[in-house]
Amino acid sequence: MKANVNQPLKTLDGQTMKDADSSGNAIDATVKMAIVNAVLSPAQNENGVDKVKKYELARKIYGNDEVDLNEGEIKLIKDRVGEVFPPIVVGQIYELLKV
């Protein structure tokens, strides 16, 4: 499935959510940012192979505005996003990744 990950995350009233860059400046929060952060966040009982798969997926997403994701990658993204983020972010990413 192809997914445009460069779209902004929105609040319930339709405003673009904000995040901060490394200098503390406000920037628009994107689906790409959320997915990459979720995928790279540590999980319990991960082995090296799992970590490398997550790293490779994060690089694939970070380097593109539109990505072609397979079922395994979508499952991994949904699992990690569901673990790391609040419902407002999880809902938007799950909607994007409907299969």
Secondary structure, DSSP 8 states (H G I E B T S, - for coil): -EEETTSB-B-TTS-B-EEE-TTS-EEE-BHHHHHHHHHHS--TT--HHHHHHHHHHHHHHHT-SEEE--HHHHHHHHHHHHHHS-HHHHHHHHHHT--
